[in-house]
């Protein structure tokens, strides 16, 4: 989304542009890959046992972001 404002006191072709960019505005869930079991082990004196959270998705990969900008065009 952008809006341009003419700046006639600096010349006829000069304008100021205000801009807003929205990423993931619909808030679609983009999940991080699940944890693998091949690297998550607890080692004890008796045996090597897998960690209980292996295979679970614990975070989102890309949250909603807003970027604002101001540009002068002459």
C-alpha positions as CSV (number, residue, x, y, z in Angstrom):
1,X,0.0,0.0,0.0
2,X,1.5,3.4,-0.9
3,X,0.5,7.0,-1.3
4,X,2.4,9.8,-3.1
5,X,2.3,13.4,-2.1
6,X,3.4,16.0,-4.6
7,X,6.0,18.6,-3.4
8,X,5.5,21.5,-5.8
9,X,7.8,23.8,-3.9
10,X,10.8,21.6,-4.8
11,X,9.8,21.2,-8.5
12,X,7.0,19.8,-10.5
13,X,8.3,16.2,-10.6
14,X,9.2,16.0,-6.9
15,X,7.0,13.9,-4.6
16,X,7.1,12.1,-1.3
17,X,6.0,8.5,-1.2
18,X,4.7,6.8,2.0
19,X,4.7,3.0,1.8
20,X,3.6,0.1,4.0
21,X,4.4,-3.5,3.1
22,X,2.6,-6.4,4.9
23,X,4.0,-9.9,5.0
24,X,1.8,-12.8,6.1
25,X,-1.1,-10.4,6.6
26,X,-3.6,-13.3,6.7
27,X,-1.6,-14.8,9.5
28,X,-1.3,-18.2,7.7
29,X,0.5,-20.6,10.0
30,X,4.0,-21.4,8.7
31,X,5.5,-24.0,11.1
32,X,9.2,-24.8,11.6
33,X,10.3,-28.3,10.8
34,X,9.7,-30.9,13.5
35,X,12.5,-32.0,15.8
36,X,14.3,-35.1,14.8
37,X,15.1,-38.0,17.1
38,X,18.5,-38.8,15.7
39,X,20.2,-35.9,17.5
40,X,18.1,-35.6,20.6
41,X,19.3,-38.3,23.0
42,X,20.0,-38.3,26.7
43,X,23.0,-40.4,27.7
44,X,23.1,-42.1,31.1
45,X,25.3,-44.8,32.5
46,X,22.7,-47.5,31.8
47,X,21.4,-46.7,28.3
48,X,20.8,-44.2,25.6
49,X,17.1,-43.1,25.5
50,X,15.3,-40.9,23.0
51,X,14.0,-37.5,24.1
52,X,10.2,-37.3,24.5
53,X,9.8,-34.1,22.4
54,X,11.2,-35.6,19.2
55,X,8.9,-35.2,16.2
56,X,7.0,-32.3,17.7
57,X,6.6,-28.9,16.1
58,X,7.6,-26.3,18.7
59,X,7.7,-23.0,16.9
60,X,6.5,-21.0,13.9
61,X,8.8,-20.1,11.0
62,X,7.5,-16.7,9.8
63,X,5.4,-14.4,11.9
64,X,3.3,-11.5,10.6
65,X,5.5,-8.5,9.7
66,X,4.9,-4.9,8.7
67,X,7.5,-2.7,6.9
68,X,7.1,1.0,6.7
69,X,9.0,3.3,4.2
70,X,9.3,6.9,3.2
71,X,10.8,7.8,-0.2
72,X,11.5,11.1,-1.9
73,X,11.4,11.0,-5.7
74,X,12.8,13.9,-7.8
